[in-house]
Amino acid sequence: MKTLGLIGGISWVSTADYYKLINEGVNEKLGGIDFAKCIIHSFNYADIIKNNNNNDWDATFKLLSEACENLEKSGAEAIVLCANTMHLLADRLEQKITIPLIHIATETAKEIKKQQLSKVGLLGTTFTMERDFFTSKLSAQNIETIIPEKADRDFIQETIYHELGKGIINPSSKARFIHIIEELIEKGAEGIILGCTEIPLLIAPNEVSIPVFDTTLIHSAAAVAFVLE
C-alpha cells in the first residue's frame, strides 16, 4: 500500500472527513483491520485566510510547498490537498515536487464525464467560482460551468468561512443554498458541483433534483484508488 500525504487544516472540519473517508475506503477494499497509510500536515486556518484576504498567494504557496516537501521527505508517495481553493496553486506545486498531486478538479471532471453531462453549476469559495483553476479542468473535458450571481457568491464565501469552517450548520443558510442551486438548475445546469470541502456538511445529494458531485467524496475515492493501485 502506498502512503498519502494529506495537507489539511483548511479547514480541520473537512480534513477530518478526508481522513475518515480515505480510511473507510481502504478498509472497504481490503477488509480486516487494514486502513490507509497517511501523513498529515494541518495548517492553522487563520494563516491561510489572512493570506487569501490579502491576495498573497505567494505566501500561501510557500507554506504549501514547504508542507509538500516535508511530507515527501517523510515518505508520502502522493499529495492530497484537502481543500478545493488550495488547488489554485496545484499546478505550481506539481512543478515543485517529484511525487504525484491528485487534483480534485481533474477527478471531478472524470465523474461528470461518466454521467455524460455537458453543463454544471459550481458552488465554492469566490476563488474557486471566479478563477479558472477549477473550471479550466472541466473545460478541457468540454464541460461548461455556470456560477451563482455576485451577491450569492459573496454569501457562499461568508458562510464557508464563518459557519461551515467552524462546523456550524445554520438552517437559514441551508435554505439559501438550496435556492441558489435551484436558480442554477433554471439556467440549465445538469449537475451541481459542491466545490468546497465544507459545503457537503450543509447540502445532501438527495436534497437536489439533479446529480450532485461532492468533491470531497470524489477526491477521497481517487486517493484510495491511488494507494491501492
N, C-alpha and C positions, 0 to 999 in steps of 0.2 A: 504494500500500500504506500502511495506517495504522501508526502507531508505538505499541508497547506499553510500558507502564511496569510492570516487574516488581519486586515487593517481596519480597526473599528473605533468605537467611541464617538461616531458621527451619525447618530447618537448611540449611546450604550444600549438603549432600548432595542433598536433594530439589530445591533450586534449580537445581543442575546438570542434573538430569533435565528440569525445565521448559524450560530453555534449549535443551537437545538436542531435546526433543520438538517444541517450537514451531518451531525452525529446520527440522527434518526435515519437519514437516507443511507448512510453506510451500513448501519445495523440491519436495515430492511433488506439490503442486498446480501450481506454476509451472515447475518443471524448470530446466534450465541451471544457472546459478550464482546463482539468486535465493534469498535467505534472509530471515529476519524482521528487521524494524527494531525493536530493543529498547533500552530504557534500564533499567539495573538498579540498585536500591538494596539493598545487602546489609547486614543488621544483624550485630552481634556477638550470637550466640545467647545468651550468658551474661546479657546485659542483659535480654532478653525473659524468660528463665527466672526471673531474680530477681524481676521484676515479677509473673509468674504465681504464683510461690511465696508472694509477699506479698499476693496477690489485689489487686494495684494496677493495675487495668485502665485507670484514668485516665492513669497514667504511660505505659502501652503505647499508649494512644490518641494521646497527644501525640507519641510517636515516629512512629507510623504516619501521622498526619495531616500532620506536617511532611514526611515522605518523599513522601506523595502530592502535596502542594503543590509540592515541588521537582521531582518528575517531570513534573507538569503544566506547570510553567514551562519545563521543558527540551524540551517538545514531545510528551509522551506524550498519546495520544488515548483511552486506556483503562487502568485499573489492574487488575493481576492480583496478588492476594495469594497467594504461593506457599506456603501453609500452611492447612490446614483450621481449626485453632484460632483463627487471627487473624480468621476470619470472624465470631467473636463480636462484633467491633467493626465489621463491614461496614456495617450499617445506619446507624450513627453517621457513618462515613466518607462514605457516599453523600450525607449532608446537608451535608458539609463541602466536597466537591469538585464541580466542574462537568462532569467527564467521566465516562463510564460505569465502573462497577466490575463486572467479570464474576464473578458469585457462584458459588462451587464447589457449594454445595448445590442451588441452583436448576438448574444444569446437570445435576447428578446425578439430580435428580427427573425431569427430562425423559427421561433414558436409561432409568430404571426404568419409566416410563410406556410407553415404546416397547415394552418386553417384557411389558407388561400384568401386572405384579406388584403385589400389594397389601400384602405384609408382608416386611420385610427386616431383617436383622441388621446392626448398626452397630458397627464397631471404630474406635477413635481414641484421642486423649488423653481423660483423665477429663472435661475441659472439653467436648469435642465430644460425648461419650457422655451426660453428665449434664445439660448445659444444653440449652436448646431452640433455639439459633440455627441449628442444622443441621436438627434433626428438625421444626421448625416449617415449613420449606420443603417437607418431604416430606408433612407433614400437610395442607398446603394443596392437595396433589395426591391426597389420600385414600390416602396410603401410610402404613401402620402401621410403627413402628420398635421393635425389641426390642434390648436391650443385655445384655452379659455380667453375671454376678454380681459383687459388690463386690470380692472377692479377685482375680478375673480382671481387672477394670478396673484395679486397682492394679498388677497385674503388667504389663499392656499399657503403662501410663503409664511405669513404670520402664524397660521395655525400649526404648521410644521415646527416652527422654531419655539413657539411659546406654549403649545399644548402637547402635540404628539411627541416631540422630542423629550418631553418630561414624563411621558406615559399618561397624559391627561386625555380622557375621552369625553368630549362635550357633545351632547345630543343636538344642540343647535348648529354646531359646526358640521356634524354628520348630515343634517338635513340640507345645508347649503351645498355640501359636496355632491350630494345626490342630485340637486337641482342643476349644478354646473355640468354634471355628467349628462343629464337629460338634454341640456342645451347642445352639447357636442353631438349627441345622437341625432338631434333635429338638423344639425348641419352636415350630416352624412357619415358620421363615424360608425364604422362596422365593428369596432372593438375599442376598448379603453385600456390604456396602459397606466397602471398605478406606478408611476415613475419616481417614486420616493420610497425608500425602505420603511418609512413610518406610516404611509397612507393606508396600507392593509390593516393597520391597527384599528382604523376607523370604518373602512368600507370592505364588506364581504362580497365575493363574486355573485352570490345568489340575490344580492340587492340591486343588481344591474341587469337590464334586459338583453344585453349583447355580451359577447365574450370579453372577459376581463383578463388582463395579463399582469399578474403580480410579479414584479421584477425581483423581489426577494426570493420567492419560490423558484423562479426560473434560474436565477443566478446560483442559488444554493444547489439545485439539481445539477447544473453544469459543473459545479465544483466537485460534487460526488462522483459524477461520471469521469472527471479527470483523475481523481485519486485512485479509482478502481480500474482504469483502462489498462 
